[in-house]
Amino acid sequence: MANKGNGYIWLDGRFIRWEDAKVHLLTHSLQYGSGIFEGIRCYSTARGPAIFRLHEHITRFMESMKIYCVPVKATQRQIEQATIQIIRKNKMPDAYIRPFAFYNGVGIGFSTAGLGASVSIMAVRFGNLFQGHQNGLRCKTSTWHRINSGILPAGAKASGNYPNSILASKEAKDAGYDEAILMSDSGMVAEGPGENIFIVKDDVLVTPPRSANILMGITRDSIIRIAQSSGVRVEERDIRKEELYTSDEVFFSGTAAEITPITSVDSRSVGGAKPGPITLSLAAKYSSIAHGESKEFGGWLTYV
Ligand SMILES: Cc1ncc(COP(=O)(O)O)c(C=O)c1O
């Protein structure tokens, strides 16, 4: 996923050039994974670029920083405004936006006492994470369990959580699959490495609850609301691993993945081994809302 960007990056209240965004190798967050980040999409619409659920993403960003006591001076409003400005400044029709906060102190030792923090906002052009797999992913349940909040704050979008995702994803790909599905520490289905997961069984849409130590995805929330407003019954409950094999439909949701169908799990085909009707209908509705083509949920877009 090497994305070469250009243009400008917002750093602590000013714009710097892409190539000038450099830190020392001993920067705390680089050494110890103490960074906090977000992933937000800006979609092209007939009224120009629009950022999807900006306020909710920056709320999660602020909460993740609070959990880690990252001493940023910028307010939520300033960060939201800066997110809009980076799209304007770079004149981008659409983008994947990456706010990133980090302890900028340099030295040995993981204590954060006395360290300052910086906030940056980057934007790149980026297609779907699973480009070329829109007909369905072949997934493998991982031997790596999803972290739990007794070990690391699973609800924070913190860099230090992601070696868990990296290992699971690598294991699946090395075994010839497209992506991993992680179980919670109690053996129930949790999520993908960077995506929430849904199953459909007998026309009911089911997704794991907060207690499965998932990241509370903003796309997940959007899908739940779109489904409910379309009359689809939604349940947030524990999902057993074997339910993945016997579901009618399975899909991932996430900012980078959007809605990506899963058509086999552990070499068992799911449903008809092709994207199912509820998945396709939710994906179409999500896309039309994100591109400003739907009147419903219009408040989710912040026009740049
Ligand atoms: C571990 C994890 N789960 C789920 C998600 C999906 O969250 P969202 O829909 O807010 O992008 C992400 C991506 O941010 C993630 O990294």
The ligand as a MOL file (V3000), in Angstrom:
LIG
                    3D

  0  0  0     0  0            999 V3000
M  V30 BEGIN CTAB
M  V30 COUNTS 16 16 0 0 0
M  V30 BEGIN ATOM
M  V30 1 C -8.9920 -2.5660 13.5600 0
M  V30 2 C -10.0240 -1.8430 12.7800 0
M  V30 3 N -11.3020 -2.2520 12.8390 0
M  V30 4 C -12.2790 -1.6450 12.1580 0
M  V30 5 C -12.0130 -0.5500 11.3510 0
M  V30 6 C -13.1340 0.1130 10.6030 0
M  V30 7 O -13.3840 1.3670 11.1720 0
M  V30 8 P -13.9730 2.5650 10.2860 0
M  V30 9 O -15.2090 2.0580 9.6640 0
M  V30 10 O -14.2280 3.6510 11.2630 0
M  V30 11 O -12.9270 2.9040 9.2850 0
M  V30 12 C -10.6980 -0.0990 11.2330 0
M  V30 13 C -10.3760 1.0630 10.4030 0
M  V30 14 O -10.3170 2.1500 10.8640 0
M  V30 15 C -9.6850 -0.7420 11.9770 0
M  V30 16 O -8.4250 -0.3320 11.8980 0
M  V30 END ATOM
M  V30 BEGIN BOND
M  V30 1 1 1 2
M  V30 2 1 2 3
M  V30 3 2 2 15
M  V30 4 2 3 4
M  V30 5 1 4 5
M  V30 6 1 5 6
M  V30 7 2 5 12
M  V30 8 1 6 7
M  V30 9 1 7 8
M  V30 10 2 8 9
M  V30 11 1 8 10
M  V30 12 1 8 11
M  V30 13 1 12 13
M  V30 14 1 12 15
M  V30 15 2 13 14
M  V30 16 1 15 16
M  V30 END BOND
M  V30 END CTAB
M  END
